[in-house]
Amino acid sequence: MATGEWELALAVWQETELLLWKPPAAWFSINAFYTHRGMRNWYVNFEHPTRRTPDGFDTFDLTVDLVVDPDLSRLTWKDEDEYAHVRRPGITSDTEHQAVDDARAQVLAMVEERSGPFADAEAWTSWRWKPAWPAPRLT
């Protein structure tokens, strides 16, 4: 991360299905992960707001994450040590840090209030991708 250099690689998503909720200006995305048995968990990824590019969409992962049980009963912060590590050399700026703190508060309020995608958390536990649905296309 410190060099800011990236290399794209071809990869195939495996093991889970993912339903992603990402408001364009938000400093987070809310992901619902599913296995063949049903919803595994909610996963909140703290990241830069989405930018449209000629190839699709770009964002930047800010390392800290929140894992939430499907029924919203338990929340577990993930990679706090990694986040502290990227804060020390300034890879994550003070401005980004403030945005992450604000986003953390926003997400915790959404879970507590059962708003946003968490409003219908119980219904989302039974959601399934239908293979007959057409693949999404960028327009």
The first five atom37 places (N, CA, C, CB, O) and aatype in JSON, in Angstrom:
{
  "aatype": [12, 0, 16, 7, 6, 17, 6, 10, 0, 10, 0, 19, 17, 5, 6, 16, 6, 10, 10, 10, 17, 11, 14, 14, 0, 0, 17, 13, 15, 9, 2, 0, 13, 18, 16, 8, 1, 7, 12, 1, 2, 17, 18, 19, 2, 13, 6, 8, 14, 16, 1, 1, 16, 14, 3, 7, 13, 3, 16, 13, 3, 10, 16, 19, 3, 10, 19, 19, 3, 14, 3, 10, 15, 1, 10, 16, 17, 11, 3, 6, 3, 6, 18, 0, 8, 19, 1, 1, 14, 7, 9, 16, 15, 3, 16, 6, 8, 5, 0, 19, 3, 3, 0, 1, 0, 5, 19, 10, 0, 12, 19, 6, 6, 1, 15, 7, 14, 13, 0, 3, 0, 6, 0, 17, 16, 15, 17, 1, 17, 11, 14, 0, 17, 14, 0, 14, 1, 10, 16],
  "atom_mask": [
    [1, 1, 1, 1, 1],
    [1, 1, 1, 1, 1],
    [1, 1, 1, 1, 1],
    [1, 1, 1, 0, 1],
    [1, 1, 1, 1, 1],
    [1, 1, 1, 1, 1],
    [1, 1, 1, 1, 1],
    [1, 1, 1, 1, 1],
    [1, 1, 1, 1, 1],
    [1, 1, 1, 1, 1],
    [1, 1, 1, 1, 1],
    [1, 1, 1, 1, 1],
    [1, 1, 1, 1, 1],
    [1, 1, 1, 1, 1],
    [1, 1, 1, 1, 1],
    [1, 1, 1, 1, 1],
    [1, 1, 1, 1, 1],
    [1, 1, 1, 1, 1],
    [1, 1, 1, 1, 1],
    [1, 1, 1, 1, 1],
    [1, 1, 1, 1, 1],
    [1, 1, 1, 1, 1],
    [1, 1, 1, 1, 1],
    [1, 1, 1, 1, 1],
    [1, 1, 1, 1, 1],
    [1, 1, 1, 1, 1],
    [1, 1, 1, 1, 1],
    [1, 1, 1, 1, 1],
    [1, 1, 1, 1, 1],
    [1, 1, 1, 1, 1],
    [1, 1, 1, 1, 1],
    [1, 1, 1, 1, 1],
    [1, 1, 1, 1, 1],
    [1, 1, 1, 1, 1],
    [1, 1, 1, 1, 1],
    [1, 1, 1, 1, 1],
    [1, 1, 1, 1, 1],
    [1, 1, 1, 0, 1],
    [1, 1, 1, 1, 1],
    [1, 1, 1, 1, 1],
    [1, 1, 1, 1, 1],
    [1, 1, 1, 1, 1],
    [1, 1, 1, 1, 1],
    [1, 1, 1, 1, 1],
    [1, 1, 1, 1, 1],
    [1, 1, 1, 1, 1],
    [1, 1, 1, 1, 1],
    [1, 1, 1, 1, 1],
    [1, 1, 1, 1, 1],
    [1, 1, 1, 1, 1],
    [1, 1, 1, 1, 1],
    [1, 1, 1, 1, 1],
    [1, 1, 1, 1, 1],
    [1, 1, 1, 1, 1],
    [1, 1, 1, 1, 1],
    [1, 1, 1, 0, 1],
    [1, 1, 1, 1, 1],
    [1, 1, 1, 1, 1],
    [1, 1, 1, 1, 1],
    [1, 1, 1, 1, 1],
    [1, 1, 1, 1, 1],
    [1, 1, 1, 1, 1],
    [1, 1, 1, 1, 1],
    [1, 1, 1, 1, 1],
    [1, 1, 1, 1, 1],
    [1, 1, 1, 1, 1],
    [1, 1, 1, 1, 1],
    [1, 1, 1, 1, 1],
    [1, 1, 1, 1, 1],
    [1, 1, 1, 1, 1],
    [1, 1, 1, 1, 1],
    [1, 1, 1, 1, 1],
    [1, 1, 1, 1, 1],
    [1, 1, 1, 1, 1],
    [1, 1, 1, 1, 1],
    [1, 1, 1, 1, 1],
    [1, 1, 1, 1, 1],
    [1, 1, 1, 1, 1],
    [1, 1, 1, 1, 1],
    [1, 1, 1, 1, 1],
    [1, 1, 1, 1, 1],
    [1, 1, 1, 1, 1],
    [1, 1, 1, 1, 1],
    [1, 1, 1, 1, 1],
    [1, 1, 1, 1, 1],
    [1, 1, 1, 1, 1],
    [1, 1, 1, 1, 1],
    [1, 1, 1, 1, 1],
    [1, 1, 1, 1, 1],
    [1, 1, 1, 0, 1],
    [1, 1, 1, 1, 1],
    [1, 1, 1, 1, 1],
    [1, 1, 1, 1, 1],
    [1, 1, 1, 1, 1],
    [1, 1, 1, 1, 1],
    [1, 1, 1, 1, 1],
    [1, 1, 1, 1, 1],
    [1, 1, 1, 1, 1],
    [1, 1, 1, 1, 1],
    [1, 1, 1, 1, 1],
    [1, 1, 1, 1, 1],
    [1, 1, 1, 1, 1],
    [1, 1, 1, 1, 1],
    [1, 1, 1, 1, 1],
    [1, 1, 1, 1, 1],
    [1, 1, 1, 1, 1],
    [1, 1, 1, 1, 1],
    [1, 1, 1, 1, 1],
    [1, 1, 1, 1, 1],
    [1, 1, 1, 1, 1],
    [1, 1, 1, 1, 1],
    [1, 1, 1, 1, 1],
    [1, 1, 1, 1, 1],
    [1, 1, 1, 1, 1],
    [1, 1, 1, 1, 1],
    [1, 1, 1, 0, 1],
    [1, 1, 1, 1, 1],
    [1, 1, 1, 1, 1],
    [1, 1, 1, 1, 1],
    [1, 1, 1, 1, 1],
    [1, 1, 1, 1, 1],
    [1, 1, 1, 1, 1],
    [1, 1, 1, 1, 1],
    [1, 1, 1, 1, 1],
    [1, 1, 1, 1, 1],
    [1, 1, 1, 1, 1],
    [1, 1, 1, 1, 1],
    [1, 1, 1, 1, 1],
    [1, 1, 1, 1, 1],
    [1, 1, 1, 1, 1],
    [1, 1, 1, 1, 1],
    [1, 1, 1, 1, 1],
    [1, 1, 1, 1, 1],
    [1, 1, 1, 1, 1],
    [1, 1, 1, 1, 1],
    [1, 1, 1, 1, 1],
    [1, 1, 1, 1, 1],
    [1, 1, 1, 1, 1],
    [1, 1, 1, 1, 1]
  ],
  "atom_positions": [
    [[0.81, -1.19, 0.0], [0.0, 0.0, 0.0], [0.86, 1.26, 0.0], [-0.92, 0.0, 1.19], [0.48, 2.27, -0.6]],
    [[2.0, 1.2, 0.67], [2.82, 2.39, 0.82], [3.33, 2.93, -0.52], [3.99, 2.1, 1.73], [3.5, 4.14, -0.67]],
    [[3.58, 2.05, -1.48], [4.11, 2.52, -2.77], [3.03, 3.11, -3.66], [4.78, 1.38, -3.49], [3.33, 3.92, -4.54]],
    [[1.78, 2.72, -3.44], [0.7, 3.22, -4.28], [0.67, 2.58, -5.66], [0.0, 0.0, 0.0], [-0.06, 3.03, -6.54]],
    [[1.47, 1.53, -5.85], [1.51, 0.85, -7.14], [0.66, -0.41, -7.07], [2.97, 0.51, -7.55], [0.71, -1.14, -6.08]],
    [[-0.11, -0.65, -8.13], [-1.04, -1.78, -8.16], [-0.87, -2.55, -9.46], [-2.48, -1.31, -8.01], [-0.5, -1.99, -10.49]],
    [[-1.14, -3.81, -9.39], [-1.11, -4.65, -10.58], [-2.43, -5.41, -10.67], [0.1, -5.64, -10.54], [-2.82, -6.11, -9.73]],
    [[-3.1, -5.26, -11.8], [-4.36, -5.98, -12.0], [-4.07, -7.43, -12.31], [-5.19, -5.33, -13.12], [-3.09, -7.76, -12.98]],
    [[-4.93, -8.3, -11.83], [-4.78, -9.73, -12.1], [-6.16, -10.31, -12.37], [-4.09, -10.48, -10.91], [-7.15, -9.89, -11.77]],
    [[-6.23, -11.26, -13.27], [-7.48, -11.96, -13.53], [-7.76, -12.89, -12.37], [-7.43, -12.73, -14.87], [-6.87, -13.58, -11.87]],
    [[-9.02, -12.91, -11.94], [-9.41, -13.78, -10.84], [-10.89, -14.11, -10.97], [-9.11, -13.12, -9.46], [-11.64, -13.38, -11.61]],
    [[-11.28, -15.2, -10.37], [-12.67, -15.62, -10.37], [-13.14, -15.67, -8.92], [-12.87, -16.99, -11.08], [-12.51, -16.31, -8.08]],
    [[-14.25, -14.99, -8.63], [-14.83, -15.02, -7.29], [-15.25, -16.44, -6.97], [-16.04, -14.04, -7.17], [-15.87, -17.1, -7.8]],
    [[-14.92, -16.91, -5.78], [-15.22, -18.29, -5.42], [-15.8, -18.37, -4.01], [-13.97, -19.16, -5.51], [-15.64, -17.46, -3.21]],
    [[-16.48, -19.45, -3.74], [-16.96, -19.86, -2.42], [-18.19, -19.14, -1.89], [-15.88, -19.68, -1.45], [-18.96, -19.73, -1.14]],
    [[-18.41, -17.89, -2.27], [-19.57, -17.17, -1.78], [-20.22, -16.4, -2.91], [-19.19, -16.22, -0.63], [-19.62, -16.16, -3.96]],
    [[-21.47, -16.02, -2.67], [-22.13, -15.04, -3.52], [-22.16, -13.75, -2.71], [-23.59, -15.51, -3.95], [-22.19, -13.78, -1.48]],
    [[-22.16, -12.63, -3.4], [-22.06, -11.35, -2.74], [-23.14, -10.41, -3.25], [-20.67, -10.73, -2.95], [-23.32, -10.25, -4.46]],
    [[-23.84, -9.81, -2.34], [-24.77, -8.73, -2.64], [-24.19, -7.49, -1.99], [-26.25, -9.04, -2.13], [-23.97, -7.47, -0.78]],
    [[-23.92, -6.45, -2.79], [-23.2, -5.28, -2.3], [-24.07, -4.05, -2.38], [-21.92, -5.07, -3.1], [-24.72, -3.8, -3.39]],
    [[-24.09, -3.28, -1.31], [-24.81, -2.01, -1.24], [-23.78, -0.92, -1.06], [-25.87, -2.0, -0.08], [-23.09, -0.88, -0.04]],
    [[-23.65, -0.02, -2.05], [-22.6, 0.99, -2.02], [-23.14, 2.32, -2.51], [-21.4, 0.54, -2.87], [-23.12, 2.59, -3.71]],
    [[-23.62, 3.17, -1.6], [-23.98, 4.52, -2.02], [-22.73, 5.22, -2.57], [-24.6, 5.33, -0.84], [-21.68, 5.14, -1.95]],
    [[-22.83, 5.9, -3.7], [-21.63, 6.45, -4.35], [-20.75, 7.34, -3.48], [-22.03, 7.22, -5.53], [-19.53, 7.28, -3.6]],
    [[-21.33, 8.16, -2.62], [-20.52, 9.08, -1.82], [-20.11, 8.51, -0.47], [-21.29, 10.36, -1.61], [-19.39, 9.17, 0.28]],
    [[-20.55, 7.3, -0.14], [-20.27, 6.71, 1.18], [-18.82, 6.26, 1.3], [-21.2, 5.54, 1.44], [-18.2, 5.85, 0.31]],
    [[-18.3, 6.33, 2.51], [-16.95, 5.85, 2.82], [-17.0, 4.41, 3.31], [-16.28, 6.76, 3.88], [-16.14, 3.98, 4.08]],
    [[-18.0, 3.66, 2.86], [-18.14, 2.25, 3.21], [-19.03, 1.57, 2.18], [-18.72, 2.08, 4.65], [-19.77, 2.22, 1.45]],
    [[-18.94, 0.25, 2.15], [-19.92, -0.56, 1.43], [-20.43, -1.6, 2.42], [-19.3, -1.24, 0.12], [-19.72, -2.01, 3.34]],
    [[-21.68, -2.01, 2.23], [-22.26, -3.06, 3.06], [-22.46, -4.26, 2.16], [-23.6, -2.6, 3.74], [-23.19, -4.2, 1.17]],
    [[-21.81, -5.35, 2.53], [-21.82, -6.56, 1.72], [-22.54, -7.67, 2.47], [-20.38, -6.99, 1.36], [-22.34, -7.84, 3.67]],
    [[-23.36, -8.41, 1.77], [-24.0, -9.59, 2.34], [-23.38, -10.8, 1.64], [-25.57, -9.56, 2.16], [-23.48, -10.93, 0.43]],
    [[-22.73, -11.67, 2.41], [-22.09, -12.86, 1.86], [-22.98, -14.07, 2.06], [-20.71, -13.09, 2.52], [-23.54, -14.28, 3.14]],
    [[-23.11, -14.87, 1.01], [-23.95, -16.06, 1.03], [-23.15, -17.28, 0.62], [-25.16, -15.89, 0.09], [-22.28, -17.21, -0.25]],
    [[-23.45, -18.39, 1.26], [-22.92, -19.69, 0.85], [-24.12, -20.54, 0.43], [-22.09, -20.39, 2.01], [-25.25, -20.05, 0.43]],
    [[-23.89, -21.77, 0.07], [-24.99, -22.65, -0.33], [-25.98, -22.86, 0.82], [-24.45, -24.0, -0.81], [-27.12, -23.26, 0.59]],
    [[-25.55, -22.61, 2.06], [-26.43, -22.79, 3.22], [-27.24, -21.55, 3.58], [-25.61, -23.19, 4.42], [-28.14, -21.61, 4.42]],
    [[-26.95, -20.43, 2.96], [-27.65, -19.18, 3.26], [-26.68, -18.07, 3.57], [0.0, 0.0, 0.0], [-25.49, -18.16, 3.27]],
    [[-27.2, -17.01, 4.19], [-26.35, -15.85, 4.49], [-25.3, -16.23, 5.52], [-27.2, -14.66, 4.99], [-25.61, -16.78, 6.58]],
    [[-24.04, -15.92, 5.19], [-22.94, -16.17, 6.13], [-22.8, -15.0, 7.1], [-21.61, -16.4, 5.38], [-22.72, -15.2, 8.31]],
    [[-22.79, -13.77, 6.57], [-22.65, -12.59, 7.4], [-22.8, -11.33, 6.56], [-21.29, -12.59, 8.12], [-22.75, -11.35, 5.33]],
    [[-23.0, -10.23, 7.27], [-22.86, -8.9, 6.7], [-21.4, -8.51, 6.88], [-23.85, -7.86, 7.38], [-20.77, -8.9, 7.86]],
    [[-20.86, -7.74, 5.95], [-19.46, -7.34, 6.04], [-19.39, -5.89, 5.6], [-18.53, -8.26, 5.16], [-19.69, -5.57, 4.44]],
    [[-19.01, -5.01, 6.5], [-18.91, -3.59, 6.17], [-17.45, -3.28, 5.89], [-19.47, -2.7, 7.33], [-16.58, -3.44, 6.75]],
    [[-17.2, -2.84, 4.68], [-15.85, -2.51, 4.23], [-15.73, -0.99, 4.21], [-15.54, -3.13, 2.82], [-16.49, -0.31, 3.51]],
    [[-14.78, -0.44, 4.96], [-14.57, 1.0, 4.96], [-13.58, 1.31, 3.85], [-14.04, 1.51, 6.36], [-12.5, 0.73, 3.76]],
    [[-13.98, 2.26, 2.99], [-13.27, 2.49, 1.73], [-13.59, 3.89, 1.21], [-13.65, 1.42, 0.67], [-14.52, 4.55, 1.68]],
    [[-12.8, 4.32, 0.23], [-13.08, 5.6, -0.41], [-14.43, 5.57, -1.12], [-11.95, 5.96, -1.41], [-14.91, 4.49, -1.48]],
    [[-15.04, 6.73, -1.32], [-16.24, 6.76, -2.16], [-15.91, 6.24, -3.57], [-16.81, 8.21, -2.23], [-14.78, 6.34, -4.04]],
    [[-16.9, 5.69, -4.21], [-16.74, 5.1, -5.54], [-16.53, 6.19, -6.59], [-17.96, 4.25, -5.9], [-17.17, 7.23, -6.56]],
    [[-15.6, 5.91, -7.51], [-15.36, 6.79, -8.66], [-15.62, 5.99, -9.93], [-13.9, 7.37, -8.65], [-15.15, 4.86, -10.06]],
    [[-16.36, 6.56, -10.86], [-16.6, 5.91, -12.15], [-15.36, 6.09, -13.01], [-17.87, 6.5, -12.86], [-14.79, 7.18, -13.07]],
    [[-14.94, 5.03, -13.68], [-13.79, 5.07, -14.59], [-14.22, 4.46, -15.92], [-12.55, 4.3, -14.0], [-15.31, 3.88, -16.0]],
    [[-13.42, 4.57, -16.97], [-13.78, 3.96, -18.24], [-13.94, 2.43, -18.14], [-12.73, 4.29, -19.29], [-14.66, 1.82, -18.93]],
    [[-13.27, 1.82, -17.17], [-13.33, 0.36, -17.01], [-14.39, -0.11, -16.03], [-11.99, -0.15, -16.57], [-14.65, -1.31, -15.93]],
    [[-15.01, 0.81, -15.32], [-16.0, 0.4, -14.32], [-16.02, 1.37, -13.16], [0.0, 0.0, 0.0], [-16.34, 2.55, -13.33]],
    [[-15.68, 0.87, -11.98], [-15.71, 1.67, -10.76], [-14.44, 1.4, -9.96], [-16.96, 1.35, -9.91], [-13.95, 0.28, -9.92]],
    [[-13.92, 2.44, -9.33], [-12.75, 2.32, -8.46], [-13.09, 2.82, -7.07], [-11.55, 3.09, -9.04], [-13.9, 3.73, -6.88]],
    [[-12.44, 2.22, -6.1], [-12.47, 2.68, -4.73], [-11.13, 2.31, -4.12], [-13.69, 2.07, -3.92], [-10.26, 1.8, -4.83]],
    [[-10.94, 2.54, -2.84], [-9.68, 2.21, -2.18], [-10.0, 1.71, -0.78], [-8.71, 3.44, -2.14], [-10.59, 2.44, 0.01]],
    [[-9.62, 0.49, -0.49], [-9.89, -0.14, 0.8], [-9.07, 0.53, 1.89], [-9.59, -1.66, 0.74], [-7.86, 0.72, 1.74]],
    [[-9.71, 0.89, 2.97], [-9.03, 1.56, 4.09], [-8.75, 0.6, 5.24], [-9.86, 2.72, 4.58], [-8.55, 1.04, 6.38]],
    [[-8.73, -0.67, 4.98], [-8.28, -1.8, 5.81], [-9.2, -2.2, 6.95], [-6.98, -1.48, 6.37], [-9.31, -3.4, 7.23]],
    [[-9.86, -1.28, 7.61], [-10.68, -1.67, 8.75], [-12.06, -2.12, 8.26], [-10.82, -0.5, 9.76], [-12.6, -1.56, 7.31]],
    [[-12.62, -3.14, 8.93], [-13.89, -3.71, 8.51], [-14.72, -4.05, 9.74], [-13.66, -4.97, 7.65], [-14.21, -4.13, 10.86]],
    [[-16.02, -4.24, 9.5], [-16.94, -4.65, 10.55], [-17.71, -5.87, 10.06], [-17.91, -3.49, 10.94], [-18.33, -5.82, 9.0]],
    [[-17.66, -6.96, 10.83], [-18.39, -8.18, 10.49], [-19.62, -8.22, 11.39], [-17.5, -9.47, 10.67], [-19.52, -8.05, 12.61]],
    [[-20.79, -8.46, 10.78], [-22.05, -8.44, 11.51], [-22.78, -9.76, 11.26], [-22.94, -7.23, 11.08], [-22.9, -10.2, 10.12]],
    [[-23.25, -10.39, 12.33], [-24.03, -11.61, 12.17], [-25.28, -11.33, 11.34], [-24.42, -12.2, 13.55], [-25.78, -10.21, 11.35]],
    [[-25.8, -12.34, 10.63], [-26.98, -12.13, 9.79], [-28.17, -11.53, 10.53], [-27.4, -13.43, 9.19], [-28.91, -10.74, 9.96]],
    [[-28.35, -11.89, 11.81], [-29.48, -11.37, 12.57], [-29.13, -10.07, 13.31], [-29.96, -12.42, 13.57], [-29.93, -9.59, 14.11]],
    [[-27.97, -9.52, 13.04], [-27.48, -8.25, 13.6], [-27.21, -8.32, 15.1], [-28.47, -7.16, 13.34], [-27.08, -7.28, 15.75]],
    [[-27.12, -9.53, 15.66], [-26.95, -9.68, 17.1], [-25.52, -9.47, 17.58], [-27.4, -11.05, 17.51], [-25.3, -9.18, 18.76]],
    [[-24.54, -9.61, 16.69], [-23.13, -9.49, 17.11], [-22.36, -8.73, 16.05], [-22.5, -10.87, 17.37], [-22.53, -8.98, 14.86]],
    [[-21.51, -7.82, 16.5], [-20.64, -7.04, 15.61], [-19.2, -7.27, 16.03], [-21.0, -5.51, 15.65], [-18.9, -7.26, 17.22]],
    [[-18.32, -7.48, 15.07], [-16.9, -7.72, 15.36], [-16.05, -6.85, 14.45], [-16.54, -9.23, 15.19], [-16.12, -6.96, 13.22]],
    [[-15.25, -5.98, 15.07], [-14.32, -5.18, 14.28], [-13.18, -6.06, 13.81], [-13.79, -3.98, 15.11], [-12.7, -6.92, 14.55]],
    [[-12.74, -5.83, 12.58], [-11.69, -6.65, 11.97], [-10.59, -5.73, 11.45], [-12.27, -7.52, 10.81], [-10.86, -4.66, 10.92]],
    [[-9.36, -6.16, 11.61], [-8.18, -5.48, 11.07], [-7.92, -4.11, 11.68], [-8.33, -5.33, 9.59], [-7.39, -3.22, 11.01]],
    [[-8.28, -3.93, 12.95], [-7.97, -2.67, 13.64], [-6.46, -2.44, 13.7], [-8.58, -2.67, 15.06], [-5.98, -1.31, 13.57]],
    [[-5.7, -3.53, 13.92], [-4.24, -3.41, 13.98], [-3.67, -2.98, 12.63], [-3.61, -4.73, 14.43], [-2.75, -2.16, 12.58]],
    [[-4.2, -3.52, 11.56], [-3.75, -3.14, 10.22], [-4.09, -1.67, 9.94], [-4.4, -4.05, 9.15], [-3.29, -0.95, 9.33]],
    [[-5.26, -1.24, 10.38], [-5.66, 0.16, 10.2], [-4.69, 1.08, 10.96], [-7.12, 0.39, 10.68], [-4.26, 2.1, 10.42]],
    [[-4.36, 0.73, 12.19], [-3.4, 1.53, 12.96], [-2.05, 1.57, 12.25], [-3.23, 0.95, 14.38], [-1.37, 2.6, 12.26]],
    [[-1.67, 0.45, 11.63], [-0.4, 0.39, 10.91], [-0.38, 1.34, 9.71], [-0.13, -1.05, 10.44], [0.63, 2.01, 9.48]],
    [[-1.46, 1.43, 8.95], [-1.47, 2.34, 7.79], [-1.66, 3.78, 8.22], [-2.58, 1.94, 6.82], [-1.38, 4.69, 7.44]],
    [[-2.14, 4.02, 9.43], [-2.26, 5.38, 9.94], [-0.89, 5.96, 10.29], [-3.17, 5.41, 11.18], [-0.62, 7.14, 10.03]],
    [[-0.01, 5.13, 10.88], [1.29, 5.64, 11.36], [2.1, 6.33, 10.27], [2.1, 4.5, 11.94], [2.53, 7.46, 10.49]],
    [[2.34, 5.7, 9.11], [3.16, 6.4, 8.1], [2.36, 7.37, 7.23], [3.84, 5.39, 7.22], [2.92, 7.96, 6.3]],
    [[1.09, 7.53, 7.5], [0.3, 8.49, 6.73], [-0.31, 7.94, 5.46], [0.0, 0.0, 0.0], [-0.79, 8.7, 4.62]],
    [[-0.3, 6.6, 5.29], [-0.95, 6.0, 4.12], [-2.43, 6.38, 4.13], [-0.76, 4.44, 4.1], [-3.02, 6.64, 3.08]],
    [[-3.01, 6.39, 5.33], [-4.36, 6.91, 5.51], [-4.2, 8.27, 6.18], [-5.26, 5.93, 6.37], [-3.69, 8.37, 7.29]],
    [[-4.64, 9.31, 5.48], [-4.45, 10.68, 5.97], [-5.4, 11.0, 7.13], [-4.68, 11.68, 4.82], [-6.31, 10.23, 7.43]],
    [[-5.16, 12.14, 7.77], [-6.04, 12.59, 8.85], [-7.46, 12.83, 8.31], [-5.5, 13.87, 9.5], [-8.44, 12.54, 9.0]],
    [[-7.56, 13.36, 7.1], [-8.87, 13.6, 6.49], [-9.59, 12.27, 6.25], [-8.72, 14.37, 5.17], [-10.79, 12.16, 6.53]],
    [[-8.88, 11.28, 5.73], [-9.47, 9.96, 5.52], [-9.87, 9.32, 6.86], [-8.5, 9.04, 4.76], [-10.92, 8.7, 6.97]],
    [[-9.01, 9.49, 7.86], [-9.3, 8.94, 9.19], [-10.59, 9.53, 9.74], [-8.12, 9.22, 10.16], [-11.42, 8.81, 10.29]],
    [[-10.77, 10.84, 9.59], [-12.0, 11.48, 10.07], [-13.21, 10.94, 9.29], [-11.91, 13.02, 9.92], [-14.27, 10.71, 9.88]],
    [[-13.05, 10.74, 7.99], [-14.14, 10.18, 7.18], [-14.48, 8.76, 7.62], [-13.76, 10.19, 5.68], [-15.65, 8.39, 7.65]],
    [[-13.47, 7.97, 7.96], [-13.71, 6.61, 8.46], [-14.41, 6.65, 9.81], [-12.38, 5.83, 8.57], [-15.35, 5.89, 10.03]],
    [[-13.98, 7.53, 10.7], [-14.66, 7.65, 12.0], [-16.12, 8.03, 11.82], [-13.95, 8.69, 12.89], [-17.0, 7.47, 12.48]],
    [[-16.39, 8.98, 10.92], [-17.77, 9.38, 10.65], [-18.56, 8.22, 10.05], [-17.8, 10.6, 9.7], [-19.72, 8.01, 10.39]],
    [[-17.93, 7.47, 9.14], [-18.59, 6.33, 8.51], [-18.87, 5.23, 9.53], [-17.73, 5.78, 7.36], [-19.92, 4.59, 9.48]],
    [[-17.93, 5.0, 10.44], [-18.16, 4.0, 11.51], [-19.42, 4.36, 12.3], [-16.94, 3.91, 12.46], [-20.27, 3.51, 12.55]],
    [[-19.52, 5.62, 12.69], [-20.68, 6.06, 13.46], [-21.97, 5.9, 12.64], [-20.51, 7.54, 13.9], [-23.0, 5.49, 13.17]],
    [[-21.9, 6.23, 11.37], [-23.07, 6.1, 10.5], [-23.52, 4.64, 10.41], [-22.77, 6.66, 9.1], [-24.71, 4.34, 10.51]],
    [[-22.57, 3.74, 10.2], [-22.9, 2.32, 10.06], [-23.44, 1.76, 11.39], [-21.66, 1.51, 9.61], [-24.43, 1.03, 11.38]],
    [[-22.8, 2.08, 12.5], [-23.29, 1.59, 13.78], [-24.72, 2.09, 14.05], [-22.36, 2.04, 14.92], [-25.54, 1.35, 14.59]],
    [[-25.01, 3.32, 13.67], [-26.38, 3.84, 13.82], [-27.34, 3.07, 12.92], [-26.42, 5.35, 13.48], [-28.47, 2.78, 13.32]],
    [[-26.92, 2.74, 11.7], [-27.78, 1.98, 10.78], [-28.11, 0.61, 11.36], [-27.1, 1.82, 9.4], [-29.25, 0.15, 11.27]],
    [[-27.12, -0.04, 11.96], [-27.37, -1.36, 12.57], [-28.33, -1.2, 13.75], [-26.04, -2.02, 13.03], [-29.31, -1.93, 13.87]],
    [[-28.03, -0.24, 14.61], [-28.86, -0.02, 15.79], [-30.3, 0.33, 15.42], [-28.26, 1.09, 16.65], [-31.25, -0.17, 16.03]],
    [[-30.46, 1.2, 14.42], [-31.8, 1.66, 14.0], [-32.48, 0.7, 13.03], [-31.7, 3.03, 13.37], [-33.66, 0.86, 12.71]],
    [[-31.72, -0.3, 12.57], [-32.24, -1.22, 11.55], [-32.67, -0.43, 10.32], [-33.43, -2.07, 12.11], [-33.81, -0.56, 9.85]],
    [[-31.76, 0.41, 9.8], [-32.05, 1.22, 8.62], [-31.12, 0.83, 7.47], [-31.9, 2.72, 8.94], [-30.25, -0.03, 7.64]],
    [[-31.32, 1.46, 6.3], [-30.55, 1.07, 5.12], [-30.81, -0.39, 4.81], [0.0, 0.0, 0.0], [-31.94, -0.85, 4.98]],
    [[-29.82, -1.14, 4.36], [-30.04, -2.55, 4.05], [-30.38, -3.37, 5.29], [-28.81, -3.13, 3.38], [-30.95, -4.46, 5.17]],
    [[-30.04, -2.86, 6.48], [-30.34, -3.59, 7.71], [-31.82, -3.52, 8.08], [-29.5, -3.05, 8.85], [-32.27, -4.25, 8.96]],
    [[-32.59, -2.64, 7.42], [-34.02, -2.51, 7.71], [-34.75, -3.82, 7.44], [-34.64, -1.37, 6.87], [-35.69, -4.18, 8.15]],
    [[-34.32, -4.52, 6.42], [-34.94, -5.8, 6.04], [-33.96, -6.95, 6.23], [-35.43, -5.76, 4.58], [-33.9, -7.87, 5.41]],
    [[-33.18, -6.9, 7.31], [-32.12, -7.9, 7.53], [-32.66, -9.32, 7.48], [-31.44, -7.66, 8.86], [-32.04, -10.2, 6.89]],
    [[-33.79, -9.55, 8.09], [-34.35, -10.91, 8.1], [-34.7, -11.38, 6.69], [-35.6, -10.97, 9.0], [-34.43, -12.52, 6.33]],
    [[-35.29, -10.5, 5.89], [-35.64, -10.86, 4.52], [-34.39, -11.15, 3.69], [-36.47, -9.74, 3.86], [-34.39, -12.06, 2.86]],
    [[-33.33, -10.37, 3.91], [-32.1, -10.58, 3.13], [-31.44, -11.93, 3.44], [-31.11, -9.45, 3.4], [-30.68, -12.43, 2.62]],
    [[-31.72, -12.51, 4.6], [-31.09, -13.8, 4.92], [-31.52, -14.89, 3.96], [-31.42, -14.21, 6.35], [-30.81, -15.88, 3.78]],
    [[-32.68, -14.74, 3.33], [-33.16, -15.78, 2.4], [-32.98, -15.4, 0.94], [-34.61, -16.07, 2.67], [-33.43, -16.14, 0.05]],
    [[-32.34, -14.27, 0.66], [-32.11, -13.85, -0.72], [-31.22, -14.86, -1.44], [-31.47, -12.45, -0.77], [-30.32, -15.43, -0.83]],
    [[-31.47, -15.08, -2.71], [-30.61, -15.96, -3.52], [-30.46, -15.38, -4.92], [-31.2, -17.4, -3.59], [-31.41, -14.85, -5.5]],
    [[-29.26, -15.48, -5.44], [-28.99, -15.12, -6.83], [-29.69, -16.14, -7.71], [-27.45, -15.09, -7.13], [-29.64, -17.34, -7.44]],
    [[-30.34, -15.67, -8.74], [-31.02, -16.58, -9.67], [-30.16, -16.7, -10.93], [-32.46, -16.06, -10.03], [-29.93, -15.7, -11.62]],
    [[-29.67, -17.89, -11.23], [-28.79, -18.07, -12.39], [-29.39, -17.57, -13.7], [-28.43, -19.52, -12.53], [-28.65, -17.23, -14.62]],
    [[-30.71, -17.51, -13.79], [-31.34, -17.04, -15.02], [-31.26, -15.52, -15.2], [-32.78, -17.48, -15.06], [-31.51, -15.02, -16.29]],
    [[-30.92, -14.8, -14.14], [-30.82, -13.35, -14.26], [-29.69, -13.01, -15.23], [-30.57, -12.69, -12.87], [-28.65, -13.67, -15.22]],
    [[-29.88, -11.98, -16.06], [-28.8, -11.59, -16.97], [-27.64, -10.95, -16.21], [-29.32, -10.62, -18.05], [-27.82, -10.34, -15.15]],
    [[-26.46, -11.11, -16.75], [-25.28, -10.48, -16.14], [-25.44, -8.96, -16.21], [-23.96, -10.94, -16.84], [-25.9, -8.44, -17.23]],
    [[-25.06, -8.26, -15.17], [-25.15, -6.78, -15.22], [-24.19, -6.22, -16.26], [-24.85, -6.17, -13.83], [-23.15, -6.8, -16.55]],
    [[-24.58, -5.07, -16.8], [-23.71, -4.39, -17.79], [-23.58, -2.93, -17.4], [-24.28, -4.53, -19.24], [-24.54, -2.31, -16.94]],
    [[-22.4, -2.4, -17.59], [-22.19, -0.98, -17.34], [-22.81, -0.18, -18.47], [-20.68, -0.65, -17.21], [-22.7, -0.55, -19.64]],
    [[-23.46, 0.91, -18.13], [-24.04, 1.79, -19.14], [-23.5, 3.18, -19.0], [-25.55, 1.81, -19.05], [-23.87, 4.07, -19.77]]
  ]
}
